[in-house]
Amino acid sequence: MKFHLNYQPNKAKFDISHKSNLTFIGSCFSENISNLLKNDGFNIYSNPFGITYNPISIFEQLNLLNETQLFTRDFFIENNGMFYSYFSHSCIYEKSEEKLIETLNNLKSTFIEKLHQTDYLFITLGSAYYYTLNNKVVANCHKQPNTNFEKYIFKLSDSEFINNVIQALVKVNPKIKLIFTVSPVIHIKDGIEENYLSKSTLRLLIEQICSEFNQCFYFPAYELVNADLRDYRFYKEDLAHPNQMAIEYIYSKFKYCYFNEETIKISNEINNFSKLCSHKILNKKLEKQHDEKIIETKRMLQSKYPFITL
């Protein structure tokens, strides 16, 4: 008896290896996959400005590649003695505006450097809805009242800005490949019907982008949850976020699409080492033995795979 489709996406025409530089940007789902890749020993750089959901804010962050101006105070907010920027997630904050500007510019410098070097840029779009404050798109509302903002839905006719950013990325990094996904997270607060309208818009946007750029590809994370698994058993208690079982299922399909047999073999070895490091020793008498095993295993893996940073 079959309980789900067991859909197998097409294998990519390229392989991602442990020698590849991978950059992730977008919704919380991108964090889930990038964390699994980290545990498997891949070189990951993820969401320098925190989790971001809407396509405009994501590509405004990517557009820092072309921007020379500094971050300004007119897009900051102070809350309980801390300063935040509407350009970034609330995980980025400082005790002063000056320090926040410094932090954002440091993040920008590192991000630009990574974009020049990365082999694969994974972009996970979460929602086609976005909010503006004083006619500027905000990446995060920082729990301010909805009445402070104007809400819109992205229009496919407004994608010229996104195309320009992709062209700039390809120009400075000709080897780069952009892999798009749509987050399977259900945005219940927008409304069920509105959520499907949003996801459909994002899917059409990605299809439009992939038809224009040979460097752009799509991985069907959204379809794997909503058409393949198709069951609330694979969601957390909020019935909105895929649970760990679903995320690992998607990751298994991801590995099929992008890894060759050698990469899968190395991933399994590194993953076992990650589990060893995270294992909690309850018996203090065994702690020294456990630490020695970690050191020895690390030494062996580094000798065997010198291109991996553990």
TORKE-605592 format. One record per residue (C-alpha): z, x, y; residue in three letters. Coordinates in steps of 0.1 Angstrom, whole numbers, plus 5000, padded with zeros to 4 digits. Example, Ala and Ser with C-alpha at 12.3 -4.5 7.8 and 13.67 -1.06 7.14 Angstrom:
507851234955ala/507151374989ser/
end
This chain:
500050005000met/499050145034lys/501450095064phe/499350275090his/495750395095leu/496550765091asn/493750825116tyr/492451175117gln/490951295150pro/487951515149asn/488651885145lys/487952075177ala/485052325180lys/487552585191phe/490852725177asp/494152765196ile/496053075184ser/499253245191his/497353485213lys/496353195236ser/498053115269asn/498952745271leu/499852555302thr/501152195303phe/501451955332ile/502151585334gly/504451325319ser/507451365297cys/505251355266phe/503751685276ser/507251825275glu/507751695239asn/504651865226ile/505152195245ser/508652215231asn/507352185196leu/504752455203leu/507552685217lys/509452645185asn/506352755167asp/506053075187gly/503352985212phe/503153125248asn/503952815269ile/504252745306tyr/505152385313ser/505552155344asn/506652405371pro/507252105395phe/508951895368gly/507651585350ile/504851405369thr/503151085359tyr/500250985382asn/496951165383pro/496851215420ile/500151405421ser/499251605390ile/495951715406phe/497651775440glu/499852025421gln/496852185405leu/495152195439asn/497852445451leu/495252695438leu/493252625470asn/496152555494glu/497552825516thr/499952615537gln/503652635530leu/505752335519phe/507052145549thr/510251955557arg/508551635566asp/508251555528phe/511851635520phe/514751405514ile/518451485516glu/520751305491asn/524451375485asn/524151715501gly/521051825481met/517451845493phe/514551725473tyr/510751725478ser/508551415472tyr/506051665459phe/508151745429ser/510551595403his/514251555411ser/515051845387cys/514052065416ile/516552065444tyr/518452305467glu/521452295491lys/519252365522ser/515752295533glu/515052665537glu/516052735502lys/513952445488leu/510952575506ile/511552925491glu/511952775456thr/508752565459leu/506752855471asn/508053075443asn/507052815418leu/503652785435lys/503053155433ser/503853175396thr/501852855389phe/498752995405ile/499153315385glu/499353115353lys/496352905361leu/494253225365his/495453345331gln/495653035310thr/493252965282asp/494152595277tyr/495452355303leu/496952035288phe/497151745312ile/499051435302thr/498551135324leu/501450885323gly/500550605347ser/497650505369ala/500150355394tyr/501350575422tyr/503450535453tyr/502950655489thr/505250735517leu/503750755552asn/500250755535asn/501151055513lys/501351025475val/504751095461val/505251265427ala/508751115424asn/510650855444cys/514051025439his/515750685432lys/515050565467gln/514550185473pro/511050055463asn/510749905498thr/510350255512asn/507050295494phe/503650135490glu/502450095454lys/498750135443tyr/496750175412ile/494250455409phe/490650365413lys/487950545393leu/485850555425ser/488450785440asp/488051055414ser/485951295436glu/489151485446phe/489951535409ile/486451665402asn/486751915431asn/490052045417val/488552095382ile/485552275397gln/487952505416ala/489852575384leu/486752665364val/485552885392lys/488653105393val/489153095355asn/485753045337pro/487353065303lys/489752775308ile/489552455287lys/491252135299leu/492651905272ile/493651565285phe/495951315268thr/497350975278val/501050945273ser/501950685247pro/505150595266val/505150225276ile/505950185313his/507949865309ile/509149855345lys/505549805357asp/505149515333gly/503449485299ile/500049365312glu/500249615340glu/501049895316asn/497849825295tyr/495749805327leu/497250145337ser/496550315304lys/493050175303ser/492350315337thr/493650655327leu/491550655295arg/488350555315leu/489150835340leu/489451095313ile/486150975297glu/484451005331gln/485851355336ile/484851475301cys/481351345305ser/480951555337glu/482651885326phe/481952075294asn/485352245298gln/487151905294cys/488351745262phe/490451455250tyr/493251445224phe/494151085213pro/497951095214ala/497950735229tyr/495750595201glu/497750775174leu/500850585184val/499450245195asn/496550205170ala/497550435141asp/501350405137leu/501450075156arg/505049995148asp/508349985168tyr/509950185140arg/508350485157phe/509950415191tyr/513350495205lys/515950215211glu/514350145245asp/511150045227leu/509250245253ala/509450615243his/508050735209pro/510850875187asn/510951215171gln/509251095140met/506250975161ala/506151295181ile/506051505150glu/503351295135tyr/501251345166ile/501951715165tyr/500751725129ser/497451575141lys/497351825170phe/497752115146lys/494851975124tyr/492651955155cys/493352295171tyr/494852535145phe/493152735118asn/494952815085glu/496253155098glu/497752995129thr/499452725108ile/500852995085lys/502253185115ile/503552865131ser/505552785099asn/507153125098glu/508153115135ile/509452765131asn/511652865103asn/513053145125phe/513652895154ser/515652675130lys/517552975119leu/518453065155cys/519552705163ser/521652665131his/525352615139lys/527752815117ile/530952625112leu/532652895091asn/533453185115lys/533653425087lys/529853385082leu/528953425119glu/528353805116lys/526253765085gln/524153495102his/523653705134asp/522553995113glu/520053775095lys/518653665128ile/518254025141ile/516554135109glu/514253835107thr/513253885144lys/512554255138arg/510354165108met/508353895127leu/507854125157gln/506554395135ser/504254155117lys/503153965148tyr/503454195178pro/501553945200phe/504353695198ile/507353695221thr/510553585203leu/
end
